[in-house]
């Protein structure tokens, strides 16, 4: 059985419903959700003039290979209304599902890079991930999530979101 950590986010439409729908489909199509963080609201990272994001991290046990997992994630995003473009800038999105970790493996293919290459730079990933995996060791940086969060220089505001 494989363990993957996913970060979910979105900043258009009914953001909370999109997260809940993604979690439901992930539990049906990918595997058993063994833990999930609270939901956090953050300003859009790396861009201006976009609505705030809701973000949440989950831990999932799955029988899928990493390649099958990225395929499933992309299908779920599309099913929930995500339209990808070839733009190199961050665009608003109804849902985004990032693979943060897959077991303790390091993967670098044209389709997938794991661990996520920018996770240590983003408080909107580290804060919810710290809730569910504070002692998880980053296989490249050799630091726990707790330590990565402590060292993170991201100044963006990440606040708990009061769920409906």
DRENPA-351971 format. One line per 10 residues: their letters; for each residue x negated, y, z negated of N, C-alpha, C, O. Coordinates in nm, 4 decimals. Last residue first. Layout:
% DRENPA-351971
a> X:Y:Z:X:Y:Z:X:Y:Z:X:Y:Z ~ ...
This chain:
% DRENPA-351971
xxxxxxxxxx> 1.8727:2.5739:-0.6648:2.0193:2.5878:-0.6716:2.0777:2.4842:-0.7644:2.1993:2.4797:-0.7833 ~ 1.5672:2.6530:-0.8406:1.6470:2.5743:-0.7478:1.7954:2.5945:-0.7728:1.8388:2.6271:-0.8833 ~ 1.3502:2.9088:-0.8488:1.4652:2.8559:-0.9237:1.5582:2.7864:-0.8257:1.6196:2.8497:-0.7399 ~ 1.0132:2.8649:-0.7977:1.1400:2.8964:-0.7334:1.2516:2.8312:-0.8137:1.2466:2.7117:-0.8425 ~ 0.7203:3.0116:-0.9305:0.8201:2.9040:-0.9342:0.9491:2.9529:-0.8734:0.9901:3.0671:-0.8941 ~ 0.4927:3.1736:-0.7064:0.5803:3.1732:-0.8238:0.6814:3.0601:-0.8130:0.7219:3.0190:-0.7043 ~ 0.2000:3.3036:-0.6114:0.2739:3.1781:-0.6001:0.3608:3.1700:-0.7249:0.3093:3.1605:-0.8364 ~ 0.0366:3.5555:-0.4365:0.1250:3.5233:-0.5480:0.2017:3.3947:-0.5169:0.2604:3.3800:-0.4097 ~ -0.3049:3.5337:-0.3305:-0.1625:3.5427:-0.3027:-0.0800:3.4958:-0.4228:-0.1216:3.4088:-0.4993 ~ -0.5767:3.5095:-0.3549:-0.5101:3.6058:-0.4436:-0.3594:3.6137:-0.4215:-0.2922:3.6930:-0.4874
xxxxxxxxxx> -0.8029:3.2495:-0.3560:-0.6795:3.2987:-0.2940:-0.6059:3.3881:-0.3942:-0.5768:3.3455:-0.5060 ~ -1.0155:3.1214:-0.4674:-1.0206:3.2678:-0.4646:-0.8984:3.3306:-0.3977:-0.8915:3.4527:-0.3844 ~ -1.0398:2.8436:-0.6806:-0.9765:2.9042:-0.5626:-0.9733:3.0566:-0.5732:-0.9333:3.1125:-0.6754 ~ -1.1276:2.7127:-0.9046:-1.2278:2.7812:-0.8222:-1.1680:2.8614:-0.7062:-1.2386:2.9385:-0.6412 ~ -0.8962:2.5957:-1.0037:-0.9717:2.6884:-1.0898:-1.0706:2.7721:-1.0093:-1.0949:2.8884:-1.0415 ~ -0.8380:2.4267:-0.7886:-0.7476:2.5366:-0.8216:-0.8198:2.6409:-0.9066:-0.8055:2.7609:-0.8834 ~ -1.0526:2.2494:-0.8092:-1.0354:2.3275:-0.6865:-0.9452:2.4479:-0.7111:-0.9715:2.5574:-0.6614 ~ -0.9956:2.1399:-1.0625:-1.1160:2.2206:-1.0428:-1.1087:2.3049:-0.9159:-1.1537:2.4195:-0.9150 ~ -0.7521:2.0052:-1.0018:-0.7586:2.1038:-1.1101:-0.8796:2.1967:-1.0915:-0.8666:2.3185:-1.1037 ~ -0.8403:1.8277:-0.8086:-0.7465:1.9327:-0.7695:-0.7480:2.0431:-0.8752:-0.7454:2.1614:-0.8413
xxxxxxxxxx> -1.1955:1.7702:-0.8512:-1.0548:1.7388:-0.8742:-0.9684:1.8541:-0.8245:-1.0178:1.9644:-0.8013 ~ -1.4497:1.7332:-0.6012:-1.3897:1.8074:-0.7121:-1.2458:1.7639:-0.7273:-1.1808:1.7254:-0.6301 ~ -1.5771:1.6599:-0.3634:-1.6104:1.5920:-0.4885:-1.5673:1.6727:-0.6117:-1.6385:1.6792:-0.7120 ~ -1.5334:1.7331:-0.1076:-1.5819:1.8377:-0.1975:-1.6195:1.7827:-0.3350:-1.6857:1.8504:-0.4136 ~ -1.4455:1.4819:-0.0087:-1.5555:1.5540:0.0551:-1.6171:1.6548:-0.0423:-1.7391:1.6606:-0.0572 ~ -1.2347:1.3792:-0.1615:-1.3440:1.2908:-0.1212:-1.4620:1.3587:-0.0512:-1.5679:1.2977:-0.0364 ~ -1.1136:1.5151:-0.4536:-1.1295:1.5451:-0.3114:-1.2512:1.4666:-0.2620:-1.3608:1.4851:-0.3149 ~ -0.9431:1.3284:-0.6885:-1.0743:1.3758:-0.6461:-1.0782:1.3954:-0.4954:-1.0495:1.3032:-0.4191 ~ -0.6834:1.4063:-0.9083:-0.7206:1.3463:-0.7789:-0.8498:1.4102:-0.7297:-0.8633:1.5325:-0.7296 ~ -0.5924:1.5254:-1.1343:-0.7191:1.4526:-1.1442:-0.7626:1.3870:-1.0145:-0.8657:1.3200:-1.0097
xxxxxxxxxx> -0.3474:1.6385:-1.0596:-0.4550:1.7262:-1.1071:-0.5910:1.6571:-1.1122:-0.6941:1.7226:-1.0963 ~ -0.1073:1.5778:-0.9190:-0.2330:1.5061:-0.8905:-0.3544:1.5841:-0.9404:-0.4543:1.5941:-0.8693 ~ 0.1145:1.7315:-0.9714:0.1347:1.5866:-0.9539:0.0054:1.5081:-0.9373:0.0070:1.3851:-0.9409 ~ 0.0248:1.9927:-1.0096:0.1344:1.9395:-1.0929:0.1406:1.7873:-1.0881:0.1688:1.7223:-1.1888 ~ -0.1509:2.0335:-0.8025:-0.2052:2.0189:-0.9372:-0.1014:1.9617:-1.0336:-0.1360:1.8906:-1.1280 ~ 0.0276:2.0823:-0.5968:-0.0489:1.9578:-0.5961:-0.1090:1.9297:-0.7340:-0.1167:1.8144:-0.7763 ~ 0.1219:2.3408:-0.6569:0.2122:2.2252:-0.6668:0.1383:2.0916:-0.6688:0.1819:1.9978:-0.7355 ~ -0.1429:2.4714:-0.6337:-0.0589:2.4811:-0.7544:0.0413:2.3656:-0.7608:0.0458:2.2968:-0.8628 ~ -0.2475:2.4116:-0.3742:-0.3142:2.3645:-0.4955:-0.2263:2.3688:-0.6199:-0.2341:2.2789:-0.7036 ~ -0.0787:2.5377:-0.1892:-0.0950:2.3924:-0.1870:-0.1469:2.3444:-0.3221:-0.0957:2.2473:-0.3777
xxxxxxxxxx> -0.0958:2.8009:-0.2579:0.0378:2.7469:-0.2363:0.0370:2.5956:-0.2184:0.1414:2.5317:-0.2312 ~ -0.3676:2.8536:-0.2624:-0.3000:2.8305:-0.3900:-0.1606:2.7706:-0.3699:-0.1124:2.6971:-0.4560 ~ -0.6054:2.7422:-0.0479:-0.4654:2.7833:-0.0530:-0.4000:2.7500:-0.1872:-0.3800:2.6332:-0.2207 ~ -0.8471:2.6272:-0.0088:-0.8401:2.7725:0.0063:-0.7017:2.8281:-0.0236:-0.6833:2.9498:-0.0245 ~ -0.8249:2.3562:-0.0095:-0.8968:2.4171:-0.1219:-0.8945:2.5703:-0.1186:-0.9353:2.6353:-0.2149 ~ -0.7048:2.2980:0.2392:-0.6285:2.2845:0.1152:-0.6941:2.3563:-0.0017:-0.6238:2.4123:-0.0858 ~ -0.8094:2.2983:0.4923:-0.7992:2.4274:0.4244:-0.7283:2.4185:0.2888:-0.6954:2.5214:0.2299 ~ -0.8141:2.0351:0.5967:-0.9375:2.1142:0.5938:-0.9294:2.2468:0.5179:-1.0331:2.3028:0.4825 ~ -0.6847:1.7604:0.4263:-0.6496:1.8817:0.4986:-0.7653:1.9805:0.4854:-0.8103:2.0073:0.3740 ~ -0.9172:1.4815:0.4395:-0.8251:1.5718:0.3724:-0.7976:1.6967:0.4562:-0.8755:1.7335:0.5442
xxxxxxxxxx> -0.8044:1.4679:0.7713:-0.7715:1.4408:0.6311:-0.9017:1.4208:0.5570:-0.9894:1.3498:0.6060 ~ -0.6757:1.5579:1.0709:-0.7917:1.5787:0.9856:-0.7468:1.5647:0.8410:-0.6618:1.6402:0.7938 ~ -0.5509:1.4413:1.3800:-0.5395:1.4437:1.2346:-0.6745:1.4669:1.1679:-0.7744:1.4044:1.2033 ~ -0.5883:1.4320:1.6557:-0.4520:1.4454:1.6041:-0.4458:1.4746:1.4547:-0.3455:1.5276:1.4068 ~ -0.8599:1.3954:1.7003:-0.7935:1.5117:1.7618:-0.6528:1.5369:1.7048:-0.6045:1.6501:1.7061 ~ -0.9814:1.3048:1.3696:-0.9440:1.2708:1.5062:-0.8820:1.3953:1.5690:-0.8540:1.4918:1.4979 ~ -1.1095:1.2203:1.0890:-1.1284:1.3314:1.1818:-1.1037:1.2814:1.3231:-1.1916:1.2240:1.3874 ~ -1.0644:1.1364:0.7565:-1.0206:1.1103:0.8939:-1.0440:1.2362:0.9762:-1.0029:1.3455:0.9372 ~ -1.1458:0.9737:0.4716:-1.1798:1.0925:0.5489:-1.1508:1.0579:0.6948:-1.2059:0.9623:0.7493 ~ -0.9479:0.8414:0.2019:-1.0177:0.8319:0.3291:-1.0438:0.9691:0.3903:-0.9730:1.0661:0.3635
xxxxxxxxxx> -0.8137:0.7701:-0.0184:-0.9327:0.8533:-0.0389:-1.0148:0.8587:0.0888:-1.1363:0.8782:0.0849 ~ -0.4867:0.8081:0.0994:-0.5771:0.7310:0.0139:-0.6950:0.8224:-0.0208:-0.6753:0.9405:-0.0495 ~ -0.4799:1.1019:0.2382:-0.4330:0.9683:0.2736:-0.5315:0.8725:0.2075:-0.6449:0.8572:0.2530 ~ -0.3791:1.4370:0.1673:-0.4684:1.3232:0.1452:-0.4003:1.1974:0.1964:-0.2775:1.1881:0.1976 ~ -0.2060:1.6029:0.3182:-0.3148:1.6592:0.2390:-0.4220:1.5530:0.2151:-0.5404:1.5763:0.2395 ~ -0.0258:1.6611:0.5924:-0.0872:1.5484:0.5218:-0.2100:1.6045:0.4509:-0.3057:1.6480:0.5150 ~ 0.2457:1.8869:0.5960:0.1016:1.8650:0.6109:0.0579:1.7435:0.5314:0.0994:1.7248:0.4170 ~ 0.5166:1.9951:0.7512:0.4755:1.8846:0.6651:0.3292:1.8566:0.6941:0.2933:1.8092:0.8018 ~ 0.7431:2.2509:0.7695:0.6059:2.2141:0.8010:0.5692:2.1040:0.7032:0.5897:2.1196:0.5829 ~ 1.0376:2.3987:0.8929:0.9720:2.2975:0.8095:0.8308:2.2737:0.8625:0.8049:2.2764:0.9829
xxxxxxxxxx> 1.0912:2.6336:1.0254:1.1942:2.5792:0.9383:1.1354:2.4753:0.8436:1.1774:2.4644:0.7285 ~ 0.8495:2.8960:1.0485:0.8947:2.7600:1.0771:0.9997:2.7165:0.9769:0.9981:2.7563:0.8604 ~ 0.6533:3.1538:1.2022:0.7591:3.1115:1.1101:0.8067:2.9714:1.1478:0.8043:2.9335:1.2649 ~ 0.3090:3.0733:1.2817:0.4418:3.1188:1.3186:0.5423:3.0783:1.2129:0.5212:2.9805:1.1413 ~ -0.0234:3.1625:1.2984:0.0790:3.0981:1.2162:0.2140:3.1589:1.2500:0.2310:3.2808:1.2471 ~ -0.1755:3.1412:1.6246:-0.1404:3.2121:1.5023:-0.0336:3.1336:1.4267:0.0366:3.0499:1.4834 ~ -0.2060:3.0118:1.8584:-0.3108:2.9869:1.7594:-0.2829:3.0615:1.6284:-0.3579:3.0469:1.5319 ~ 0.0615:2.8470:2.0290:0.0033:2.9672:1.9701:-0.1030:2.9295:1.8672:-0.0911:2.8284:1.7980 ~ 0.2063:2.6527:2.1448:0.0613:2.6420:2.1592:-0.0107:2.7635:2.1020:-0.1306:2.7809:2.1242 ~ 0.4652:2.5561:1.9134:0.4170:2.6241:2.0335:0.2660:2.6039:2.0404:0.2064:2.5444:1.9507
xxxxxxxxxx> 0.7272:2.3490:1.7916:0.5851:2.3863:1.7935:0.5536:2.4582:1.9247:0.6072:2.4259:2.0307 ~ 1.0070:2.3717:1.6105:0.9609:2.3804:1.7485:0.8174:2.4303:1.7451:0.7907:2.5418:1.7003 ~ 1.2032:2.1919:1.3895:1.0753:2.2595:1.4111:1.0405:2.2558:1.5585:1.0442:2.1507:1.6225 ~ 1.4343:2.0515:1.3268:1.4449:2.1740:1.4041:1.3158:2.2495:1.4261:1.3185:2.3616:1.4769 ~ 1.4236:1.8031:1.2160:1.4777:1.9097:1.1312:1.4784:2.0462:1.1997:1.5180:2.1458:1.1391 ~ 1.2977:1.6609:1.4164:1.4360:1.6249:1.3817:1.5023:1.7356:1.2991:1.6226:1.7590:1.3109 ~ 1.0415:1.7706:1.3969:1.1230:1.7979:1.5152:1.2713:1.7710:1.4872:1.3585:1.8475:1.5284 ~ 0.9627:1.6606:1.1492:0.9648:1.8057:1.1698:1.0557:1.8418:1.2880:1.1372:1.9336:1.2785 ~ 0.9788:1.3866:1.2144:1.0677:1.4437:1.1116:1.0757:1.5956:1.1267:1.1843:1.6529:1.1177 ~ 0.7743:1.3674:1.4041:0.9121:1.3339:1.4423:1.0106:1.3958:1.3429:1.1134:1.4506:1.3825
xxxxxxxxxx> 0.5534:1.4314:1.2449:0.5880:1.5178:1.3582:0.7313:1.4926:1.4061:0.8014:1.5863:1.4443 ~ 0.5598:1.2131:1.0676:0.5722:1.3498:1.0174:0.6152:1.4438:1.1299:0.7043:1.5267:1.1109 ~ 0.5106:0.9975:1.2421:0.6386:1.0076:1.1698:0.6638:1.1488:1.1195:0.7759:1.1988:1.1276 ~ 0.2454:1.0579:1.3228:0.3532:1.0481:1.4220:0.4891:1.0659:1.3544:0.5735:1.1408:1.4036 ~ 0.1155:1.0404:1.0788:0.1195:1.1703:1.1472:0.2282:1.1697:1.2545:0.2958:1.2706:1.2746 ~ 0.1623:0.7603:1.0270:0.2118:0.8652:0.9379:0.2202:0.9995:1.0084:0.3228:1.0668:0.9989 ~ 0.0241:0.6262:1.2234:0.1701:0.6137:1.2196:0.2314:0.7244:1.1338:0.3390:0.7757:1.1645 ~ -0.2327:0.7039:1.1424:-0.1843:0.7405:1.2753:-0.0320:0.7304:1.2827:0.0332:0.8166:1.3417 ~ -0.2491:0.5853:0.8895:-0.2586:0.7308:0.9016:-0.2042:0.7780:1.0370:-0.1370:0.8810:1.0444 ~ 0.0066:0.3300:0.8670:-0.1328:0.3729:0.8861:-0.1327:0.5255:0.8958:-0.0268:0.5870:0.9088
xxxxxxxxxx> 0.2599:0.2673:0.6231:0.2168:0.3235:0.7505:0.0667:0.3495:0.7512:0.0079:0.3862:0.6495 ~ 0.3536:0.1977:0.3828:0.2866:0.0915:0.4575:0.2319:0.1420:0.5900:0.1648:0.0678:0.6617 ~ 0.3205:0.4241:0.1061:0.3662:0.3886:0.2399:0.2883:0.2699:0.2951:0.1732:0.2458:0.2586 ~ 0.4084:0.6478:-0.1468:0.3443:0.5207:-0.1133:0.4054:0.4736:0.0176:0.5266:0.4821:0.0377 ~ 0.3535:0.9925:-0.1921:0.4336:0.8880:-0.1276:0.3493:0.7621:-0.1125:0.2336:0.7682:-0.0709 ~ 0.3977:1.2933:-0.3583:0.3124:1.1751:-0.3438:0.4011:1.0631:-0.2939:0.5103:1.0408:-0.3461 ~ 0.4449:1.6342:-0.2551:0.4967:1.5038:-0.2958:0.3887:1.3977:-0.2772:0.3006:1.4105:-0.1922 ~ 0.4875:1.9842:-0.3073:0.4018:1.8701:-0.2769:0.4655:1.7425:-0.3292:0.5313:1.7421:-0.4333 ~ 0.6355:2.2692:-0.1565:0.6445:2.1612:-0.2536:0.5497:2.0504:-0.2103:0.5332:2.0253:-0.0910 ~ 0.7356:2.6062:-0.0873:0.6424:2.4940:-0.0745:0.6619:2.3950:-0.1873:0.6996:2.4314:-0.2986
xxxxxxxxxx> 0.8835:2.8595:0.0986:0.9007:2.7672:-0.0125:0.8074:2.6510:0.0155:0.8002:2.6023:0.1283 ~ 0.7544:3.1785:0.2031:0.7693:3.0337:0.2166:0.8159:2.9712:0.0868:0.7906:3.0237:-0.0216 ~ 0.8917:3.4957:0.2997:0.8184:3.4089:0.2073:0.8508:3.2623:0.2336:0.9596:3.2277:0.2798 ~ 0.8853:3.6152:0.6397:0.9568:3.5830:0.5164:0.8709:3.4894:0.4307:0.7884:3.4141:0.4824 ~ 0.6225:3.8233:0.7665:0.7029:3.7011:0.7721:0.7698:3.6818:0.6368:0.7190:3.7255:0.5336 ~ 0.4303:4.0308:0.7740:0.5646:4.0512:0.8284:0.6390:3.9207:0.8560:0.7097:3.9087:0.9560 ~ 0.1156:3.8665:0.8370:0.1996:3.9669:0.7725:0.3352:3.9675:0.8397:0.3530:3.9119:0.9482 ~ -0.0838:3.5739:0.7584:-0.0097:3.6612:0.8501:0.0698:3.7628:0.7688:0.0886:3.7472:0.6482 ~ -0.2014:3.4143:0.5661:-0.2755:3.4394:0.6891:-0.2050:3.5270:0.7911:-0.2591:3.5525:0.8987 ~ 0.0956:3.2948:0.4353:-0.0501:3.2922:0.4234:-0.1126:3.3185:0.5595:-0.0795:3.2515:0.6573
xxxxxxxxxx> 0.3770:3.4593:0.3027:0.3191:3.3892:0.4178:0.1677:3.4046:0.4132:0.1169:3.5143:0.3901 ~ 0.4142:3.4219:-0.0508:0.4067:3.5057:0.0683:0.3446:3.4231:0.1806:0.2693:3.3290:0.1557 ~ 0.6041:3.1576:-0.1965:0.4778:3.2282:-0.1702:0.4918:3.3167:-0.0481:0.5695:3.2899:0.0436 ~ 0.7585:2.9613:-0.4392:0.7765:3.0608:-0.3339:0.6474:3.1403:-0.3209:0.5893:3.1843:-0.4200 ~ 0.7847:2.6121:-0.5062:0.7198:2.7411:-0.5270:0.7466:2.8324:-0.4093:0.7562:2.7880:-0.2949 ~ 0.9286:2.3460:-0.6834:0.9260:2.4245:-0.5599:0.8703:2.5619:-0.5941:0.9041:2.6205:-0.6970 ~ 0.7447:2.0864:-0.8533:0.8490:2.1863:-0.8424:0.8359:2.2566:-0.7088:0.7439:2.2300:-0.6313 ~ 0.6414:1.7766:-0.6961:0.6206:1.8981:-0.7747:0.7488:1.9796:-0.7763:0.8471:1.9465:-0.7101 ~ 0.7009:1.4307:-0.7273:0.7154:1.5551:-0.6519:0.7019:1.6723:-0.7476:0.7447:1.6673:-0.8629 ~ 0.6191:1.0849:-0.6821:0.6248:1.2070:-0.7626:0.6422:1.3268:-0.6710:0.6038:1.3247:-0.5541
xxxxxxxxxx> 0.6824:0.8830:-0.5079:0.6507:0.8466:-0.6465:0.6416:0.9673:-0.7374:0.6552:0.9535:-0.8590 ~ 0.8826:0.7890:-0.2569:0.8298:0.9109:-0.3174:0.8091:0.8826:-0.4655:0.9049:0.8608:-0.5397 ~ 0.8140:0.5320:-0.0378:0.8684:0.5653:-0.1684:0.8015:0.6912:-0.2233:0.6791:0.6982:-0.2344 ~ 0.8220:0.6173:0.3166:0.7953:0.5341:0.2001:0.8573:0.5883:0.0737:0.9415:0.6780:0.0768 ~ 0.9255:0.6963:0.5747:0.7819:0.6855:0.5471:0.7527:0.5965:0.4278:0.6671:0.5085:0.4365 ~ 1.2055:0.7016:0.6002:1.1226:0.6667:0.7156:0.9761:0.6382:0.6837:0.9098:0.5645:0.7566 ~ 1.3265:0.7681:0.3550:1.3879:0.6670:0.4414:1.2915:0.6145:0.5466:1.2945:0.4958:0.5793 ~ 1.1682:0.9669:0.2489:1.1952:0.8476:0.1669:1.2559:0.7350:0.2493:1.2380:0.6179:0.2160 ~ 1.1828:1.1507:0.4588:1.0535:1.0892:0.4254:1.0765:0.9619:0.3440:1.0111:0.8604:0.3679 ~ 1.4506:1.2266:0.4342:1.4073:1.1524:0.5534:1.2728:1.0832:0.5281:1.2521:0.9699:0.5715
xxxxxxxxxx> 1.4389:1.3596:0.1815:1.5304:1.2473:0.2049:1.4842:1.1627:0.3231:1.4793:1.0401:0.3132 ~ 1.2522:1.5602:0.2353:1.2243:1.4601:0.1322:1.3129:1.3376:0.1508:1.2664:1.2244:0.1371 ~ 1.3927:1.7087:0.4291:1.2643:1.6458:0.4627:1.2322:1.5345:0.3627:1.1895:1.4261:0.4025 ~ 1.6073:1.7998:0.2771:1.6314:1.7100:0.3902:1.5032:1.6367:0.4287:1.5054:1.5170:0.4575 ~ 1.4716:1.9675:0.0963:1.5469:1.8511:0.0470:1.5749:1.7503:0.1582:1.5672:1.6295:0.1361 ~ 1.3664:2.1604:0.2730:1.2767:2.0783:0.1903:1.3476:1.9515:0.1446:1.2921:1.8419:0.1526 ~ 1.6084:2.2643:0.3758:1.5114:2.2013:0.4664:1.4147:2.1127:0.3879:1.3839:2.0017:0.4313 ~ 1.7200:2.3760:0.1446:1.7869:2.2622:0.2098:1.6908:2.1899:0.3027:1.6912:2.0669:0.3083 ~ 1.5370:2.5856:0.1053:1.5515:2.4794:0.0051:1.6169:2.3553:0.0645:1.5742:2.2430:0.0378 ~ 1.5740:2.7469:0.3378:1.4447:2.6862:0.3065:1.4562:2.5699:0.2083:1.3916:2.4667:0.2268
xxxxxxxxxx> 1.7707:2.8007:0.5760:1.7918:2.7618:0.4364:1.6711:2.6800:0.3928:1.6680:2.5581:0.4097 ~ 1.5560:3.0035:0.7851:1.6773:2.9284:0.7582:1.6953:2.9033:0.6093:1.6413:2.9765:0.5263 ~ 1.2009:2.9861:0.7300:1.3186:3.0373:0.8010:1.4372:2.9465:0.7724:1.4213:2.8289:0.7398 ~ 0.9812:2.8730:0.6051:1.0156:3.0111:0.5724:1.1270:3.0695:0.6590:1.1454:3.1912:0.6609 ~ 0.8411:2.5844:0.4390:0.9198:2.6476:0.5437:0.9572:2.7883:0.5033:0.9645:2.8207:0.3848 ~ 0.6718:2.2771:0.3528:0.6975:2.4197:0.3441:0.7829:2.4676:0.4584:0.7959:2.4010:0.5612 ~ 0.4993:2.0219:0.1797:0.6135:2.0617:0.2607:0.6322:2.2122:0.2466:0.6105:2.2678:0.1390 ~ 0.2292:1.8146:0.1729:0.2751:1.9468:0.1330:0.3836:1.9874:0.2319:0.3618:1.9872:0.3530 ~ 0.1623:1.4862:0.0527:0.2128:1.5736:0.1573:0.2501:1.7080:0.0964:0.2966:1.7149:-0.0174 ~ -0.0503:1.2217:0.0009:0.0028:1.3445:-0.0574:0.0393:1.4363:0.0569:-0.0412:1.4616:0.1465
xxxx> -0.0240:0.8684:0.0015:-0.0477:0.9938:0.0716:0.0135:1.1081:-0.0070:0.1162:1.0923:-0.0730 ~ -0.1401:0.5480:-0.0346:-0.0863:0.6633:-0.1061:-0.1241:0.7880:-0.0281:-0.2408:0.8101:0.0042 ~ -0.0545:0.2202:0.0829:-0.1290:0.3451:0.0956:-0.0611:0.4552:0.0145:0.0608:0.4548:-0.0026 ~ -0.0842:-0.1186:0.0000:0.0000:0.0000:0.0000:-0.0883:0.1243:0.0000:-0.1857:0.1319:-0.0749
